[in-house]
């Protein structure tokens, strides 16, 4: 139930007019996006997972290719995980893909291949948090459920003049309670998408285009001249930089050594060229380390290429070295020699895609 604070925040909002202004604008001005062609809950689900922390323009080609490859829930459920990761390659945050496939498998087996329209059932699926749940229920099933993401919090922090830290879970809960009170019961799909769209194209993080805003007359921050000060968000912790040696090892047949990452943690089950943190292996002892880990005697070229890749919470600084096998038998069960052509079939994280591109 909405609390007293939420009640107070929305008490001066002309709710029906706000709904009409927002929905009318959205239905007239919305961007043409591939997941908006119909209200298929599977497509809505895939798009919302892809759009987490990823820009729309980046997602569009991935979404089209993904749906073409896995057009139904059953197609995705039956696919090999490596095939799914390969289709996701380059989007990042690969746990999203694994969670999506696991949840889809549960839908196929437990819900007769129909995405649940019941709140508890949908919310219990792997990787389906409050926002994704609200998006699917409202967009696909027209159920008036809040779908609060960063765009929505930015819009409503300005509309309702909320100056609390949106990084806090308690404040996100407050926004959900506010949306519960102002969401359109007649057209929750257009209402929620309208809030998202408004945040994406007009009520942007910097220099919002208030003169074109369809709900400007409802905006308390605009009236107070504070739209550029909101939302309030505490700064993220500084990213940690981790330096690595990466070894591009080639055998006498022209094949390259790659290995599968752990089943858990960052980039789980992706593939990579052998790599080692600098604080564990110095370059002078790298050949001994490679022989110990892989059972191969190699020569490492001391000239390196440098690659930097920024993740959301860490930065990889890679020194990439060419190496060649002198002798020995591969003894690591997680590693394999693969031809340059076959490398295309394996899912690599972006930093190692850059290495692969250089090899090509």
Secondary structure, 3 states (H helix, E strand, C coil): CCCHHHHHHHCCCCHHHHHHHHHHHHHHHCCCCHHHCCCCHHHHHHHHHHHCCCCHHHHHHHHHHHHHHCCCHHHHHHCCHHHHHHHHCCCCCCHHHHHHHHHHHHHHHHCCCCCCCCHHHHHCCCCCCHHHHHHHHHHHHCCCCCCCCHHHHHHHHHHCCCCCECCCHHHHHHHHHHHHHHCCCCCHHHHHHHHHHHHHHCCCCCCCCHHHCCCHHHCHHHHHCCHHHCCECCCCCCCEEEEEEEEEEECCCCCEEEEECCCCCCCCCCEEECEEECCCCCHHHHHHHHHHHHCEEEEEEEEEEEEEEECCCEEEEEEEEEEEEEEECCCCCCEEEECCCHHHHCCECHHHHHHHHHHC
